[in-house]
Amino acid sequence: MRTRLLFVFGLLAIALALVSRPQFRAAASAGWQRIGTHATVEDRLRQYGETAYARWRPHFERAKVAYPPTRVVLVGIKDTDELLVYAGGGDATPQFIRRFRVLAASGELGPKLREGDRQVPEGIYAIESLNPNSSFHLSLRIGYPNAFDHEQAAKEGRTNLGGDIMIHGSAVSIGCLAIGDEAAEDLFVLAADTGLKDISVILSPVDFRRGKTVPATVKRPSWTDTLYTEIRARLQELPLAEHQ
C-alpha cells in the first residue's frame, strides 16, 4: 500500500511540475487541439457558416459593405475589453461593422515581452491561421511576435518571447483574447470568407482616437512611444466605432 501511495504521489508531482512550466501554461491559453477531433476549416464553415452569416448580415447592411469584404481590420482595445471589427471593399476605407466584448484577457496595459508574462501583445499583427479543433471552441492565431517585437527583443537581449496568441471562444484565457463561442464562430467564418492575407489586427492599450493616453504609472519600455505612434496612426485611418 505504501509503495502504491508513493507511486501515485510521484505521478501527481510530475503532473504539477509540468503544468507549472511556462510553455504548458501558454499552451492552455493558446487553444490546444481537442483530443480526437479532426475537423477541417471547411467542416466548420459547413457547420457554422449559415448561422454566422445570418448574424453578420444586418451589420454589413447597416454599414453598406458587401459580404464577404475584401479587407478586414480587427481592433482590440485593452482598457475597454472590446474587439472592434472593420471591413471594406477595394480601396475604400474600412467601415465599422460590429463590436465584440472580450470576456477574458489577462495582464495589464503594456506590450508582451516574454513567454509566461501573461500579457496580451500590443502592435500590428496578421492572422496566421485558423484552428477548427481548438480546445476553446474555435480560434484565430495572431502573428505574435512580429518583426518589431523581434527587433526590440534583440536590442535588449531578450529571448523566448512566447507565442501562440489567439482570439478564441470560451471565457477564460492567459495572454489571449477570449470572446465566447458564438463570437468565435462569427469571426472564424468571416476570416475564412475574407482570406487571411487580407486581415490585419491592431492590438492597442487604449483607443488613442478618443484622446486617451497610457497612464504614466504603467511600466513599459521606452520604445513603446514609437510603437504607440504607429498604432495611433493606424487607428486614425479608421472611423470611430458607433456605440451599438
N, C-alpha and C positions, 0 to 999 in steps of 0.2 A: 504493500500500500504506500509506504513512504517513497519507494522508487517511482511509483506511478505519479504521486503528487509532485515530486521533484521534476519529473518529465513535463508535466502539464505547466508548472510554473516556468520552466525553461522556455517552453513554446510561447507563453504569454510575454515573457521578457523580450524574446526575439521580435515578436509582433509589435510591441510597443516601441522598440528601438527603430524598427523600420518606419513606422508611421511618423515618428518624430523627426525623421530626416527631411530636409527642405524639399528634395525632389519629389518625395511622396506627398507632402502637403500641397505642393504646387500641382501635382497631377490630380489631386482631389478637386481642386478648383477649376482645372482646365477642361474637364469633361471627358473622363476616361470612356473607353468603349464599353457598351453594355455587353456583358458576357453572353455569348450565344446569339447575338443579334448581328445580322449581316445584310441589313437593308442598304440600298443604294440611294443616291440623291434622287434618281428617277422614281424609285419606290416611294420616297417621301413626298415627291411632287404629286404623284397619283393619289396618295393618302390625304394630303393636306391642301393641295393646290386650289381646288374649287372653293373650299370654305375660306381659305386665306384671301383669295381674290375677292370674294364677296365682302370681306371686311375692308379690304383696301379700296374697293371701287368708289364709295362715296367720298373718300378723302382725295383721291385723284381727280374726281369730277369737280369737287369744290375748287381745287387748285388749278383746274383747266390744264392738266398734264396728262398726256396719253400714257396708257399702261400696255406693255411694260415700258418704263422710261429708258433712255439711252445713257443716263448718268444718275448716280445716287450718291449723296453725301450724308453720312451718319455723324451726328454731333453729340458727343457725350459730355455733359456738364456735371462736374463732380459735386459742387456745393449745393445744387438743387436736385440731385439724384434723378436726372432725366436724360433720355436719349431722343434726340430730335431727328426726324427723317426728312431730308430734302431730295427732290427729284426734278429732272428736267429732260428736255429733248433737244438734240442738236447742240447748237452753241448758246441756247437760251440759258439765262440764269436759273439755277435750280430753285424751285419754289418749296415753301414749307408744306409738307404733306401731313405729318402726324407726329404726335408725342407719345413716347412710352415712358412709364415710370420704371426706374431702376430699383428693384426690390432689395438688392443686396450688392454691396461693393465695399470691400474692406479698405483700410488705410486712411490716409489724410490727404490734404492738398499737397501738391509737390510731385515731382516725377518719380518713376520707378528707377532704382539704381542697382539693385542686385536681387538674386533669387532669394526668396524667403522673407523679403521686407513687407510683403502683403500689400504692396501699393498697386493701384491701377495706374498704368502708364499715362504720360501726357505727351502729346505730339501729333504728327500727321502720319497716318498708317494706311496700309492696304488691308483688304480681306484676303487672306492667303488660301483658305479652303473652307469647305462646309463639311460638318461631321453629322451624318444621318443616324449614327449609332451612339451618340453622346450619352453618358450616364446622367446628364442633366437635360434629357429630352432631345433637343437639337442644339447645335452650336455653330457659330461662325468664328473662325480663328483669325485673330488680329495679328498683323505682321510686326509684332514687337520681338526683339529690338530692331529698329531701323538703322539706316546709315548714320543719322545724327547721334543716336544712342551709342552706337559703337565708337564713333569718333570721340565723344566726351569721355567714355569709359577708358579708351586708350590713353588719353591725355592724363587721366587721373590714376592710371594703373589698376583700374577695376576689372575684374574678370567675373565670370559666372553671373551674367546679367539676368538670368531667368528667362522665361518664355511661356509658351502655352497659355497665352492670354485669350480668353474667349468672351463672346457675347452669347449667353446660353439661357436655357429655360430654368425652371425651379426658382427658389427664392433664397438660396444660400450660395456663398462664394468666398474665395480668398484670392483677391487680386483680379478677379474677372467682373463682368457686368451681368448679373442675373436679372432677367426681365419677365420671368414667368413663362409657362409653357405655351400659352396661346400666342403671346407676342413673339416668342422664339419661332413658332411656326410661320407667322406672318413675315418676319424678317428673312427666314430661311428661303421661303418661296420667292420673295422679292429679289433677294440676292441671286438666286438661281435663274430667275427670269431675266434679270438685268445683265448678268455676266460679271464675274468677279473683277475683271480688269477695268470695269467702268464704275467701281465703287471705291470711295475713299472714306476714311474715318478720322474725325478730328476729336481728340480727347483733351479737354480743357479743364483747368481747375475752376474757372468761373466763366460766365458769359461776358466777355470783355465789351461786347457791343452795348451793354447796358450800363457802361461806366464803372463796372466793378473792377476792383484790383485784388490781388492776393495779399492778405494781411501780412504785415511785417513780422508778425510772430511766427509765421510758417518758416521752418528751417528748410532751406533749399540752396543748391549750388549757385554760384554767381552766373553760370551760363544759362540759367533759366530765363534771364532777361532777354537773351537772344531768342530762346525758344518761344517765349510768350509773345514777342514781337511778331514772329512768324504765325503763331496761332491766331493772334488778333487780326492780322492781315487776311488770313483765310476766312475767318468768321465774318469780316466786313464784306466779303463777297456775297454773303447770303442774307436774305431779308430776315428781319426779326420774326420769330415764331409768334403766331397768334395764340392767345390763351384759350385753347379748346381742349 
